[in-house]
Structure formats: structure tokens, C-alpha cells
């Protein structure tokens, strides 16, 4: 494992301990990058200006990622753009599907913004599949800062390519 991945795992473990200090920390495994998703602006490994997020899975079938925001994702002065936060949620849900060897595209997505997220925040991203019955997959994601739930989402994804003629 690279030093970057080890540092990411350590940061994730710290953030997960903020959420549940009484629980033991899950064992995290790097989620492999899908070849069909290499150019994703958030989690792909090829985009020059992409975030290149790495997601990790646990035995709970959840996926986790850590992201340090910057002024480049700002909407209002000092606050992250809601569309950017929505993209983080969407990416988390997509990675939860990848973790179960499912390629899906977003069908619809509901988002609840609970608090403003400040620029330069350390964000914990969590995604999980709630139910899966081909071709429909129900997925949820949450964004935390300092152990506080800031934004949450639920969505329905369709299996990629389903319904093509």
C-alpha cells in the first residue's frame, strides 16, 4: 500500500472514530477503480484537474472517502457550493455500487442540506447500497464535518446500459 493510501486510511479512521467513539474501527480496503470510470472528475485517476478521490470499503458494505475542500469549490463567500456537495454525494453512491460490482447511473437524487459546509473543511464521505434489484438500486450517502452530519442524500440508480435499444 502506498504512503498516500495509508495516510488516507488513517484520516478516515480518525473521522470514523468521531462518529462512533464506542465502536471499534472497521478494517478498510481500497475500492478498485473501474476502467469505465477512469475519467470521472471526482474519483477517476486520469483527469488532469480531477480530485482523484480514493474510496475504501468496510465489512459493513459501506464505502468511505476523505476530502479536504478548498476555495475552488466555493459558492457563497466561505461556503462550499451546493452543486459540488451534490457531486460528492453522487460519487459516494456510485462507489458504493462499484464496491458490489454494479455499474449504475443516477436516475434521481434527493438531497437534504442540514448545515452550510465551510471552505477548507475536512469532509468524511459515506455511501451505501440500501437495496438492489436489477436494474434498480437504492443508495444513500452522507457528508460529515468534525463528526456532524452536514448533507445527506438518497437516490435511485439504474444499471448502466439498461434500456438501450
Phi and psi in radians as a Rosetta constraint file:
Dihedral C 1 N 2 CA 2 C 2 CIRCULARHARMONIC -1.246 0.35
Dihedral N 2 CA 2 C 2 N 3 CIRCULARHARMONIC 2.824 0.35
Dihedral C 2 N 3 CA 3 C 3 CIRCULARHARMONIC -1.142 0.35
Dihedral N 3 CA 3 C 3 N 4 CIRCULARHARMONIC -0.543 0.35
Dihedral C 3 N 4 CA 4 C 4 CIRCULARHARMONIC -1.107 0.35
Dihedral N 4 CA 4 C 4 N 5 CIRCULARHARMONIC -0.830 0.35
Dihedral C 4 N 5 CA 5 C 5 CIRCULARHARMONIC -1.134 0.35
Dihedral N 5 CA 5 C 5 N 6 CIRCULARHARMONIC -0.669 0.35
Dihedral C 5 N 6 CA 6 C 6 CIRCULARHARMONIC -1.118 0.35
Dihedral N 6 CA 6 C 6 N 7 CIRCULARHARMONIC -0.739 0.35
Dihedral C 6 N 7 CA 7 C 7 CIRCULARHARMONIC -1.126 0.35
Dihedral N 7 CA 7 C 7 N 8 CIRCULARHARMONIC -0.708 0.35
Dihedral C 7 N 8 CA 8 C 8 CIRCULARHARMONIC -1.074 0.35
Dihedral N 8 CA 8 C 8 N 9 CIRCULARHARMONIC -0.784 0.35
Dihedral C 8 N 9 CA 9 C 9 CIRCULARHARMONIC -1.071 0.35
Dihedral N 9 CA 9 C 9 N 10 CIRCULARHARMONIC -0.740 0.35
Dihedral C 9 N 10 CA 10 C 10 CIRCULARHARMONIC -1.097 0.35
Dihedral N 10 CA 10 C 10 N 11 CIRCULARHARMONIC -0.718 0.35
Dihedral C 10 N 11 CA 11 C 11 CIRCULARHARMONIC -1.130 0.35
Dihedral N 11 CA 11 C 11 N 12 CIRCULARHARMONIC -0.734 0.35
Dihedral C 11 N 12 CA 12 C 12 CIRCULARHARMONIC -1.083 0.35
Dihedral N 12 CA 12 C 12 N 13 CIRCULARHARMONIC -0.766 0.35
Dihedral C 12 N 13 CA 13 C 13 CIRCULARHARMONIC -1.055 0.35
Dihedral N 13 CA 13 C 13 N 14 CIRCULARHARMONIC -0.740 0.35
Dihedral C 13 N 14 CA 14 C 14 CIRCULARHARMONIC -1.050 0.35
Dihedral N 14 CA 14 C 14 N 15 CIRCULARHARMONIC -0.788 0.35
Dihedral C 14 N 15 CA 15 C 15 CIRCULARHARMONIC -1.203 0.35
Dihedral N 15 CA 15 C 15 N 16 CIRCULARHARMONIC -0.653 0.35
Dihedral C 15 N 16 CA 16 C 16 CIRCULARHARMONIC -1.162 0.35
Dihedral N 16 CA 16 C 16 N 17 CIRCULARHARMONIC -0.596 0.35
Dihedral C 16 N 17 CA 17 C 17 CIRCULARHARMONIC -1.165 0.35
Dihedral N 17 CA 17 C 17 N 18 CIRCULARHARMONIC -0.501 0.35
Dihedral C 17 N 18 CA 18 C 18 CIRCULARHARMONIC -1.127 0.35
Dihedral N 18 CA 18 C 18 N 19 CIRCULARHARMONIC -0.619 0.35
Dihedral C 18 N 19 CA 19 C 19 CIRCULARHARMONIC -1.283 0.35
Dihedral N 19 CA 19 C 19 N 20 CIRCULARHARMONIC -0.721 0.35
Dihedral C 19 N 20 CA 20 C 20 CIRCULARHARMONIC -2.449 0.35
Dihedral N 20 CA 20 C 20 N 21 CIRCULARHARMONIC 1.346 0.35
Dihedral C 20 N 21 CA 21 C 21 CIRCULARHARMONIC -1.099 0.35
Dihedral N 21 CA 21 C 21 N 22 CIRCULARHARMONIC -0.417 0.35
Dihedral C 21 N 22 CA 22 C 22 CIRCULARHARMONIC -1.439 0.35
Dihedral N 22 CA 22 C 22 N 23 CIRCULARHARMONIC -0.288 0.35
Dihedral C 22 N 23 CA 23 C 23 CIRCULARHARMONIC -1.612 0.35
Dihedral N 23 CA 23 C 23 N 24 CIRCULARHARMONIC 2.662 0.35
Dihedral C 23 N 24 CA 24 C 24 CIRCULARHARMONIC -1.296 0.35
Dihedral N 24 CA 24 C 24 N 25 CIRCULARHARMONIC 2.620 0.35
Dihedral C 24 N 25 CA 25 C 25 CIRCULARHARMONIC -1.297 0.35
Dihedral N 25 CA 25 C 25 N 26 CIRCULARHARMONIC 2.293 0.35
Dihedral C 25 N 26 CA 26 C 26 CIRCULARHARMONIC -1.203 0.35
Dihedral N 26 CA 26 C 26 N 27 CIRCULARHARMONIC 2.690 0.35
Dihedral C 26 N 27 CA 27 C 27 CIRCULARHARMONIC -1.343 0.35
Dihedral N 27 CA 27 C 27 N 28 CIRCULARHARMONIC 2.229 0.35
Dihedral C 27 N 28 CA 28 C 28 CIRCULARHARMONIC -1.880 0.35
Dihedral N 28 CA 28 C 28 N 29 CIRCULARHARMONIC 2.410 0.35
Dihedral C 28 N 29 CA 29 C 29 CIRCULARHARMONIC -2.179 0.35
Dihedral N 29 CA 29 C 29 N 30 CIRCULARHARMONIC 2.367 0.35
Dihedral C 29 N 30 CA 30 C 30 CIRCULARHARMONIC -1.101 0.35
Dihedral N 30 CA 30 C 30 N 31 CIRCULARHARMONIC 2.260 0.35
Dihedral C 30 N 31 CA 31 C 31 CIRCULARHARMONIC -1.397 0.35
Dihedral N 31 CA 31 C 31 N 32 CIRCULARHARMONIC 2.217 0.35
Dihedral C 31 N 32 CA 32 C 32 CIRCULARHARMONIC -1.217 0.35
Dihedral N 32 CA 32 C 32 N 33 CIRCULARHARMONIC 2.540 0.35
Dihedral C 32 N 33 CA 33 C 33 CIRCULARHARMONIC -1.345 0.35
Dihedral N 33 CA 33 C 33 N 34 CIRCULARHARMONIC 2.297 0.35
Dihedral C 33 N 34 CA 34 C 34 CIRCULARHARMONIC -1.346 0.35
Dihedral N 34 CA 34 C 34 N 35 CIRCULARHARMONIC 2.397 0.35
Dihedral C 34 N 35 CA 35 C 35 CIRCULARHARMONIC -1.103 0.35
Dihedral N 35 CA 35 C 35 N 36 CIRCULARHARMONIC -0.544 0.35
Dihedral C 35 N 36 CA 36 C 36 CIRCULARHARMONIC -1.328 0.35
Dihedral N 36 CA 36 C 36 N 37 CIRCULARHARMONIC -0.077 0.35
Dihedral C 36 N 37 CA 37 C 37 CIRCULARHARMONIC -2.136 0.35
Dihedral N 37 CA 37 C 37 N 38 CIRCULARHARMONIC 0.270 0.35
Dihedral C 37 N 38 CA 38 C 38 CIRCULARHARMONIC -1.139 0.35
Dihedral N 38 CA 38 C 38 N 39 CIRCULARHARMONIC -0.362 0.35
Dihedral C 38 N 39 CA 39 C 39 CIRCULARHARMONIC -1.787 0.35
Dihedral N 39 CA 39 C 39 N 40 CIRCULARHARMONIC 0.189 0.35
Dihedral C 39 N 40 CA 40 C 40 CIRCULARHARMONIC -1.045 0.35
Dihedral N 40 CA 40 C 40 N 41 CIRCULARHARMONIC 2.362 0.35
Dihedral C 40 N 41 CA 41 C 41 CIRCULARHARMONIC -1.204 0.35
Dihedral N 41 CA 41 C 41 N 42 CIRCULARHARMONIC -0.293 0.35
Dihedral C 41 N 42 CA 42 C 42 CIRCULARHARMONIC -1.784 0.35
Dihedral N 42 CA 42 C 42 N 43 CIRCULARHARMONIC -0.861 0.35
Dihedral C 42 N 43 CA 43 C 43 CIRCULARHARMONIC -2.060 0.35
Dihedral N 43 CA 43 C 43 N 44 CIRCULARHARMONIC -0.006 0.35
Dihedral C 43 N 44 CA 44 C 44 CIRCULARHARMONIC -1.261 0.35
Dihedral N 44 CA 44 C 44 N 45 CIRCULARHARMONIC 2.762 0.35
Dihedral C 44 N 45 CA 45 C 45 CIRCULARHARMONIC -1.682 0.35
Dihedral N 45 CA 45 C 45 N 46 CIRCULARHARMONIC -0.107 0.35
Dihedral C 45 N 46 CA 46 C 46 CIRCULARHARMONIC -1.764 0.35
Dihedral N 46 CA 46 C 46 N 47 CIRCULARHARMONIC -0.494 0.35
Dihedral C 46 N 47 CA 47 C 47 CIRCULARHARMONIC -1.119 0.35
Dihedral N 47 CA 47 C 47 N 48 CIRCULARHARMONIC 2.305 0.35
Dihedral C 47 N 48 CA 48 C 48 CIRCULARHARMONIC -1.072 0.35
Dihedral N 48 CA 48 C 48 N 49 CIRCULARHARMONIC -0.754 0.35
Dihedral C 48 N 49 CA 49 C 49 CIRCULARHARMONIC -1.756 0.35
Dihedral N 49 CA 49 C 49 N 50 CIRCULARHARMONIC 0.180 0.35
Dihedral C 49 N 50 CA 50 C 50 CIRCULARHARMONIC -1.299 0.35
Dihedral N 50 CA 50 C 50 N 51 CIRCULARHARMONIC 2.879 0.35
Dihedral C 50 N 51 CA 51 C 51 CIRCULARHARMONIC -1.393 0.35
Dihedral N 51 CA 51 C 51 N 52 CIRCULARHARMONIC -0.418 0.35
Dihedral C 51 N 52 CA 52 C 52 CIRCULARHARMONIC 0.939 0.35
Dihedral N 52 CA 52 C 52 N 53 CIRCULARHARMONIC 0.779 0.35
Dihedral C 52 N 53 CA 53 C 53 CIRCULARHARMONIC -1.107 0.35
Dihedral N 53 CA 53 C 53 N 54 CIRCULARHARMONIC 2.469 0.35
Dihedral C 53 N 54 CA 54 C 54 CIRCULARHARMONIC -1.906 0.35
Dihedral N 54 CA 54 C 54 N 55 CIRCULARHARMONIC 2.334 0.35
Dihedral C 54 N 55 CA 55 C 55 CIRCULARHARMONIC -1.905 0.35
Dihedral N 55 CA 55 C 55 N 56 CIRCULARHARMONIC 2.606 0.35
Dihedral C 55 N 56 CA 56 C 56 CIRCULARHARMONIC -2.195 0.35
Dihedral N 56 CA 56 C 56 N 57 CIRCULARHARMONIC 2.526 0.35
Dihedral C 56 N 57 CA 57 C 57 CIRCULARHARMONIC -1.942 0.35
Dihedral N 57 CA 57 C 57 N 58 CIRCULARHARMONIC 2.781 0.35
Dihedral C 57 N 58 CA 58 C 58 CIRCULARHARMONIC -2.213 0.35
Dihedral N 58 CA 58 C 58 N 59 CIRCULARHARMONIC 2.989 0.35
Dihedral C 58 N 59 CA 59 C 59 CIRCULARHARMONIC -1.083 0.35
Dihedral N 59 CA 59 C 59 N 60 CIRCULARHARMONIC -0.290 0.35
Dihedral C 59 N 60 CA 60 C 60 CIRCULARHARMONIC -1.373 0.35
Dihedral N 60 CA 60 C 60 N 61 CIRCULARHARMONIC 0.031 0.35
Dihedral C 60 N 61 CA 61 C 61 CIRCULARHARMONIC 1.202 0.35
Dihedral N 61 CA 61 C 61 N 62 CIRCULARHARMONIC 0.257 0.35
Dihedral C 61 N 62 CA 62 C 62 CIRCULARHARMONIC -1.649 0.35
Dihedral N 62 CA 62 C 62 N 63 CIRCULARHARMONIC 2.718 0.35
Dihedral C 62 N 63 CA 63 C 63 CIRCULARHARMONIC -2.061 0.35
Dihedral N 63 CA 63 C 63 N 64 CIRCULARHARMONIC 2.635 0.35
Dihedral C 63 N 64 CA 64 C 64 CIRCULARHARMONIC -2.362 0.35
Dihedral N 64 CA 64 C 64 N 65 CIRCULARHARMONIC 2.566 0.35
Dihedral C 64 N 65 CA 65 C 65 CIRCULARHARMONIC -2.582 0.35
Dihedral N 65 CA 65 C 65 N 66 CIRCULARHARMONIC 2.759 0.35
Dihedral C 65 N 66 CA 66 C 66 CIRCULARHARMONIC -2.074 0.35
Dihedral N 66 CA 66 C 66 N 67 CIRCULARHARMONIC 2.460 0.35
Dihedral C 66 N 67 CA 67 C 67 CIRCULARHARMONIC -2.531 0.35
Dihedral N 67 CA 67 C 67 N 68 CIRCULARHARMONIC 2.306 0.35
Dihedral C 67 N 68 CA 68 C 68 CIRCULARHARMONIC -1.772 0.35
Dihedral N 68 CA 68 C 68 N 69 CIRCULARHARMONIC 1.991 0.35
Dihedral C 68 N 69 CA 69 C 69 CIRCULARHARMONIC -1.319 0.35
Dihedral N 69 CA 69 C 69 N 70 CIRCULARHARMONIC 2.906 0.35
Dihedral C 69 N 70 CA 70 C 70 CIRCULARHARMONIC -2.528 0.35
Dihedral N 70 CA 70 C 70 N 71 CIRCULARHARMONIC 3.131 0.35
Dihedral C 70 N 71 CA 71 C 71 CIRCULARHARMONIC -1.091 0.35
Dihedral N 71 CA 71 C 71 N 72 CIRCULARHARMONIC -0.352 0.35
Dihedral C 71 N 72 CA 72 C 72 CIRCULARHARMONIC -1.214 0.35
Dihedral N 72 CA 72 C 72 N 73 CIRCULARHARMONIC -0.251 0.35
Dihedral C 72 N 73 CA 73 C 73 CIRCULARHARMONIC -1.880 0.35
Dihedral N 73 CA 73 C 73 N 74 CIRCULARHARMONIC 0.268 0.35
Dihedral C 73 N 74 CA 74 C 74 CIRCULARHARMONIC -1.285 0.35
Dihedral N 74 CA 74 C 74 N 75 CIRCULARHARMONIC 2.522 0.35
Dihedral C 74 N 75 CA 75 C 75 CIRCULARHARMONIC -1.878 0.35
Dihedral N 75 CA 75 C 75 N 76 CIRCULARHARMONIC -1.700 0.35
Dihedral C 75 N 76 CA 76 C 76 CIRCULARHARMONIC -1.150 0.35
Dihedral N 76 CA 76 C 76 N 77 CIRCULARHARMONIC 2.750 0.35
Dihedral C 76 N 77 CA 77 C 77 CIRCULARHARMONIC -0.893 0.35
Dihedral N 77 CA 77 C 77 N 78 CIRCULARHARMONIC 2.067 0.35
Dihedral C 77 N 78 CA 78 C 78 CIRCULARHARMONIC 1.409 0.35
Dihedral N 78 CA 78 C 78 N 79 CIRCULARHARMONIC 0.030 0.35
Dihedral C 78 N 79 CA 79 C 79 CIRCULARHARMONIC -2.178 0.35
Dihedral N 79 CA 79 C 79 N 80 CIRCULARHARMONIC 2.412 0.35
Dihedral C 79 N 80 CA 80 C 80 CIRCULARHARMONIC -1.187 0.35
Dihedral N 80 CA 80 C 80 N 81 CIRCULARHARMONIC 2.544 0.35
Dihedral C 80 N 81 CA 81 C 81 CIRCULARHARMONIC -1.179 0.35
Dihedral N 81 CA 81 C 81 N 82 CIRCULARHARMONIC 2.352 0.35
Dihedral C 81 N 82 CA 82 C 82 CIRCULARHARMONIC -1.060 0.35
Dihedral N 82 CA 82 C 82 N 83 CIRCULARHARMONIC -0.618 0.35
Dihedral C 82 N 83 CA 83 C 83 CIRCULARHARMONIC -1.148 0.35
Dihedral N 83 CA 83 C 83 N 84 CIRCULARHARMONIC -0.622 0.35
Dihedral C 83 N 84 CA 84 C 84 CIRCULARHARMONIC -1.190 0.35
Dihedral N 84 CA 84 C 84 N 85 CIRCULARHARMONIC -0.750 0.35
Dihedral C 84 N 85 CA 85 C 85 CIRCULARHARMONIC -1.076 0.35
Dihedral N 85 CA 85 C 85 N 86 CIRCULARHARMONIC -0.663 0.35
Dihedral C 85 N 86 CA 86 C 86 CIRCULARHARMONIC -1.085 0.35
Dihedral N 86 CA 86 C 86 N 87 CIRCULARHARMONIC -0.694 0.35
Dihedral C 86 N 87 CA 87 C 87 CIRCULARHARMONIC -1.137 0.35
Dihedral N 87 CA 87 C 87 N 88 CIRCULARHARMONIC -0.668 0.35
Dihedral C 87 N 88 CA 88 C 88 CIRCULARHARMONIC -1.079 0.35
Dihedral N 88 CA 88 C 88 N 89 CIRCULARHARMONIC -0.736 0.35
Dihedral C 88 N 89 CA 89 C 89 CIRCULARHARMONIC -1.105 0.35
Dihedral N 89 CA 89 C 89 N 90 CIRCULARHARMONIC -0.801 0.35
Dihedral C 89 N 90 CA 90 C 90 CIRCULARHARMONIC -1.056 0.35
Dihedral N 90 CA 90 C 90 N 91 CIRCULARHARMONIC -0.749 0.35
Dihedral C 90 N 91 CA 91 C 91 CIRCULARHARMONIC -1.107 0.35
Dihedral N 91 CA 91 C 91 N 92 CIRCULARHARMONIC -0.705 0.35
Dihedral C 91 N 92 CA 92 C 92 CIRCULARHARMONIC -1.091 0.35
Dihedral N 92 CA 92 C 92 N 93 CIRCULARHARMONIC -0.719 0.35
Dihedral C 92 N 93 CA 93 C 93 CIRCULARHARMONIC -1.218 0.35
Dihedral N 93 CA 93 C 93 N 94 CIRCULARHARMONIC -0.698 0.35
Dihedral C 93 N 94 CA 94 C 94 CIRCULARHARMONIC -1.077 0.35
Dihedral N 94 CA 94 C 94 N 95 CIRCULARHARMONIC -0.732 0.35
Dihedral C 94 N 95 CA 95 C 95 CIRCULARHARMONIC -1.167 0.35
Dihedral N 95 CA 95 C 95 N 96 CIRCULARHARMONIC -0.577 0.35
Dihedral C 95 N 96 CA 96 C 96 CIRCULARHARMONIC -1.091 0.35
Dihedral N 96 CA 96 C 96 N 97 CIRCULARHARMONIC -0.675 0.35
Dihedral C 96 N 97 CA 97 C 97 CIRCULARHARMONIC -1.187 0.35
Dihedral N 97 CA 97 C 97 N 98 CIRCULARHARMONIC -0.779 0.35
Dihedral C 97 N 98 CA 98 C 98 CIRCULARHARMONIC -0.976 0.35
Dihedral N 98 CA 98 C 98 N 99 CIRCULARHARMONIC -0.668 0.35
Dihedral C 98 N 99 CA 99 C 99 CIRCULARHARMONIC -1.091 0.35
Dihedral N 99 CA 99 C 99 N 100 CIRCULARHARMONIC -0.356 0.35
Dihedral C 99 N 100 CA 100 C 100 CIRCULARHARMONIC -1.882 0.35
Dihedral N 100 CA 100 C 100 N 101 CIRCULARHARMONIC 0.363 0.35
Dihedral C 100 N 101 CA 101 C 101 CIRCULARHARMONIC 1.019 0.35
Dihedral N 101 CA 101 C 101 N 102 CIRCULARHARMONIC 0.695 0.35
Dihedral C 101 N 102 CA 102 C 102 CIRCULARHARMONIC -2.087 0.35
Dihedral N 102 CA 102 C 102 N 103 CIRCULARHARMONIC 2.262 0.35
Dihedral C 102 N 103 CA 103 C 103 CIRCULARHARMONIC -1.773 0.35
Dihedral N 103 CA 103 C 103 N 104 CIRCULARHARMONIC 2.096 0.35
Dihedral C 103 N 104 CA 104 C 104 CIRCULARHARMONIC -2.374 0.35
Dihedral N 104 CA 104 C 104 N 105 CIRCULARHARMONIC 2.752 0.35
Dihedral C 104 N 105 CA 105 C 105 CIRCULARHARMONIC -2.067 0.35
Dihedral N 105 CA 105 C 105 N 106 CIRCULARHARMONIC 2.590 0.35
Dihedral C 105 N 106 CA 106 C 106 CIRCULARHARMONIC -1.160 0.35
Dihedral N 106 CA 106 C 106 N 107 CIRCULARHARMONIC 2.194 0.35
Dihedral C 106 N 107 CA 107 C 107 CIRCULARHARMONIC -1.611 0.35
Dihedral N 107 CA 107 C 107 N 108 CIRCULARHARMONIC -0.905 0.35
Dihedral C 107 N 108 CA 108 C 108 CIRCULARHARMONIC -2.660 0.35
Dihedral N 108 CA 108 C 108 N 109 CIRCULARHARMONIC 2.799 0.35
Dihedral C 108 N 109 CA 109 C 109 CIRCULARHARMONIC -2.623 0.35
Dihedral N 109 CA 109 C 109 N 110 CIRCULARHARMONIC 2.268 0.35
Dihedral C 109 N 110 CA 110 C 110 CIRCULARHARMONIC -1.950 0.35
Dihedral N 110 CA 110 C 110 N 111 CIRCULARHARMONIC 2.337 0.35
Dihedral C 110 N 111 CA 111 C 111 CIRCULARHARMONIC -2.214 0.35
Dihedral N 111 CA 111 C 111 N 112 CIRCULARHARMONIC 2.422 0.35
Dihedral C 111 N 112 CA 112 C 112 CIRCULARHARMONIC -2.138 0.35
Dihedral N 112 CA 112 C 112 N 113 CIRCULARHARMONIC 1.973 0.35
Dihedral C 112 N 113 CA 113 C 113 CIRCULARHARMONIC -1.569 0.35
Dihedral N 113 CA 113 C 113 N 114 CIRCULARHARMONIC 1.947 0.35
Dihedral C 113 N 114 CA 114 C 114 CIRCULARHARMONIC -1.599 0.35
Dihedral N 114 CA 114 C 114 N 115 CIRCULARHARMONIC -0.573 0.35
Dihedral C 114 N 115 CA 115 C 115 CIRCULARHARMONIC -2.568 0.35
Dihedral N 115 CA 115 C 115 N 116 CIRCULARHARMONIC 2.713 0.35
Dihedral C 115 N 116 CA 116 C 116 CIRCULARHARMONIC -1.206 0.35
Dihedral N 116 CA 116 C 116 N 117 CIRCULARHARMONIC 2.484 0.35
Dihedral C 116 N 117 CA 117 C 117 CIRCULARHARMONIC -1.869 0.35
Dihedral N 117 CA 117 C 117 N 118 CIRCULARHARMONIC 2.106 0.35
Dihedral C 117 N 118 CA 118 C 118 CIRCULARHARMONIC -1.321 0.35
Dihedral N 118 CA 118 C 118 N 119 CIRCULARHARMONIC 2.617 0.35
Dihedral C 118 N 119 CA 119 C 119 CIRCULARHARMONIC -1.023 0.35
Dihedral N 119 CA 119 C 119 N 120 CIRCULARHARMONIC 2.565 0.35
Dihedral C 119 N 120 CA 120 C 120 CIRCULARHARMONIC 1.251 0.35
Dihedral N 120 CA 120 C 120 N 121 CIRCULARHARMONIC 0.320 0.35
Dihedral C 120 N 121 CA 121 C 121 CIRCULARHARMONIC -1.342 0.35
Dihedral N 121 CA 121 C 121 N 122 CIRCULARHARMONIC 2.572 0.35
Dihedral C 121 N 122 CA 122 C 122 CIRCULARHARMONIC -1.570 0.35
Dihedral N 122 CA 122 C 122 N 123 CIRCULARHARMONIC 1.994 0.35
Dihedral C 122 N 123 CA 123 C 123 CIRCULARHARMONIC -1.884 0.35
Dihedral N 123 CA 123 C 123 N 124 CIRCULARHARMONIC 2.268 0.35
Dihedral C 123 N 124 CA 124 C 124 CIRCULARHARMONIC -1.715 0.35
Dihedral N 124 CA 124 C 124 N 125 CIRCULARHARMONIC 2.170 0.35
Dihedral C 124 N 125 CA 125 C 125 CIRCULARHARMONIC -1.886 0.35
Dihedral N 125 CA 125 C 125 N 126 CIRCULARHARMONIC 2.314 0.35
Dihedral C 125 N 126 CA 126 C 126 CIRCULARHARMONIC -2.285 0.35
Dihedral N 126 CA 126 C 126 N 127 CIRCULARHARMONIC 2.314 0.35
Dihedral C 126 N 127 CA 127 C 127 CIRCULARHARMONIC -2.285 0.35
Dihedral N 127 CA 127 C 127 N 128 CIRCULARHARMONIC 2.571 0.35
Dihedral C 127 N 128 CA 128 C 128 CIRCULARHARMONIC -2.692 0.35
Dihedral N 128 CA 128 C 128 N 129 CIRCULARHARMONIC 2.556 0.35
Dihedral C 128 N 129 CA 129 C 129 CIRCULARHARMONIC -1.497 0.35
Dihedral N 129 CA 129 C 129 N 130 CIRCULARHARMONIC 2.227 0.35
Dihedral C 129 N 130 CA 130 C 130 CIRCULARHARMONIC -1.575 0.35
Dihedral N 130 CA 130 C 130 N 131 CIRCULARHARMONIC -0.796 0.35
Dihedral C 130 N 131 CA 131 C 131 CIRCULARHARMONIC -2.676 0.35
Dihedral N 131 CA 131 C 131 N 132 CIRCULARHARMONIC 2.693 0.35
Dihedral C 131 N 132 CA 132 C 132 CIRCULARHARMONIC -2.550 0.35
Dihedral N 132 CA 132 C 132 N 133 CIRCULARHARMONIC 1.996 0.35
Dihedral C 132 N 133 CA 133 C 133 CIRCULARHARMONIC -2.410 0.35
Dihedral N 133 CA 133 C 133 N 134 CIRCULARHARMONIC 1.832 0.35
Dihedral C 133 N 134 CA 134 C 134 CIRCULARHARMONIC -0.795 0.35
Dihedral N 134 CA 134 C 134 N 135 CIRCULARHARMONIC 2.238 0.35
Dihedral C 134 N 135 CA 135 C 135 CIRCULARHARMONIC -1.743 0.35
Dihedral N 135 CA 135 C 135 N 136 CIRCULARHARMONIC 0.156 0.35
Dihedral C 135 N 136 CA 136 C 136 CIRCULARHARMONIC -1.827 0.35
Dihedral N 136 CA 136 C 136 N 137 CIRCULARHARMONIC 2.364 0.35
Dihedral C 136 N 137 CA 137 C 137 CIRCULARHARMONIC -2.311 0.35
Dihedral N 137 CA 137 C 137 N 138 CIRCULARHARMONIC 2.194 0.35
Dihedral C 137 N 138 CA 138 C 138 CIRCULARHARMONIC -1.714 0.35
Dihedral N 138 CA 138 C 138 N 139 CIRCULARHARMONIC 2.251 0.35
Dihedral C 138 N 139 CA 139 C 139 CIRCULARHARMONIC -2.380 0.35
Dihedral N 139 CA 139 C 139 N 140 CIRCULARHARMONIC 2.641 0.35
Dihedral C 139 N 140 CA 140 C 140 CIRCULARHARMONIC -2.264 0.35
Dihedral N 140 CA 140 C 140 N 141 CIRCULARHARMONIC 2.700 0.35
Dihedral C 140 N 141 CA 141 C 141 CIRCULARHARMONIC -2.565 0.35
Dihedral N 141 CA 141 C 141 N 142 CIRCULARHARMONIC 2.693 0.35
Dihedral C 141 N 142 CA 142 C 142 CIRCULARHARMONIC -2.457 0.35
Dihedral N 142 CA 142 C 142 N 143 CIRCULARHARMONIC 2.578 0.35
Dihedral C 142 N 143 CA 143 C 143 CIRCULARHARMONIC -2.088 0.35
Dihedral N 143 CA 143 C 143 N 144 CIRCULARHARMONIC 2.263 0.35
Dihedral C 143 N 144 CA 144 C 144 CIRCULARHARMONIC -2.111 0.35
Dihedral N 144 CA 144 C 144 N 145 CIRCULARHARMONIC 2.559 0.35
Dihedral C 144 N 145 CA 145 C 145 CIRCULARHARMONIC -2.278 0.35
Dihedral N 145 CA 145 C 145 N 146 CIRCULARHARMONIC 2.163 0.35
Dihedral C 145 N 146 CA 146 C 146 CIRCULARHARMONIC 0.920 0.35
Dihedral N 146 CA 146 C 146 N 147 CIRCULARHARMONIC 0.672 0.35
Dihedral C 146 N 147 CA 147 C 147 CIRCULARHARMONIC 1.401 0.35
Dihedral N 147 CA 147 C 147 N 148 CIRCULARHARMONIC 0.078 0.35
Dihedral C 147 N 148 CA 148 C 148 CIRCULARHARMONIC -1.869 0.35
Dihedral N 148 CA 148 C 148 N 149 CIRCULARHARMONIC 2.246 0.35
Dihedral C 148 N 149 CA 149 C 149 CIRCULARHARMONIC -1.189 0.35
Dihedral N 149 CA 149 C 149 N 150 CIRCULARHARMONIC 2.094 0.35
Dihedral C 149 N 150 CA 150 C 150 CIRCULARHARMONIC -1.805 0.35
Dihedral N 150 CA 150 C 150 N 151 CIRCULARHARMONIC -0.732 0.35
Dihedral C 150 N 151 CA 151 C 151 CIRCULARHARMONIC -2.533 0.35
Dihedral N 151 CA 151 C 151 N 152 CIRCULARHARMONIC 2.464 0.35
Dihedral C 151 N 152 CA 152 C 152 CIRCULARHARMONIC -2.420 0.35
Dihedral N 152 CA 152 C 152 N 153 CIRCULARHARMONIC 2.775 0.35
Dihedral C 152 N 153 CA 153 C 153 CIRCULARHARMONIC -2.643 0.35
Dihedral N 153 CA 153 C 153 N 154 CIRCULARHARMONIC 2.654 0.35
Dihedral C 153 N 154 CA 154 C 154 CIRCULARHARMONIC -2.316 0.35
Dihedral N 154 CA 154 C 154 N 155 CIRCULARHARMONIC 2.607 0.35
Dihedral C 154 N 155 CA 155 C 155 CIRCULARHARMONIC -2.634 0.35
Dihedral N 155 CA 155 C 155 N 156 CIRCULARHARMONIC 2.862 0.35
Dihedral C 155 N 156 CA 156 C 156 CIRCULARHARMONIC -2.027 0.35
Dihedral N 156 CA 156 C 156 N 157 CIRCULARHARMONIC 2.228 0.35
Dihedral C 156 N 157 CA 157 C 157 CIRCULARHARMONIC -1.933 0.35
Dihedral N 157 CA 157 C 157 N 158 CIRCULARHARMONIC 2.572 0.35
Dihedral C 157 N 158 CA 158 C 158 CIRCULARHARMONIC -1.879 0.35
Dihedral N 158 CA 158 C 158 N 159 CIRCULARHARMONIC 2.492 0.35
Dihedral C 158 N 159 CA 159 C 159 CIRCULARHARMONIC -0.972 0.35
Dihedral N 159 CA 159 C 159 N 160 CIRCULARHARMONIC 2.287 0.35
Dihedral C 159 N 160 CA 160 C 160 CIRCULARHARMONIC -0.992 0.35
Dihedral N 160 CA 160 C 160 N 161 CIRCULARHARMONIC 2.293 0.35
Dihedral C 160 N 161 CA 161 C 161 CIRCULARHARMONIC 1.526 0.35
Dihedral N 161 CA 161 C 161 N 162 CIRCULARHARMONIC -0.140 0.35
Dihedral C 161 N 162 CA 162 C 162 CIRCULARHARMONIC -1.147 0.35
Dihedral N 162 CA 162 C 162 N 163 CIRCULARHARMONIC 2.337 0.35
Dihedral C 162 N 163 CA 163 C 163 CIRCULARHARMONIC 1.520 0.35
Dihedral N 163 CA 163 C 163 N 164 CIRCULARHARMONIC 0.020 0.35
Dihedral C 163 N 164 CA 164 C 164 CIRCULARHARMONIC -1.192 0.35
Dihedral N 164 CA 164 C 164 N 165 CIRCULARHARMONIC 2.510 0.35
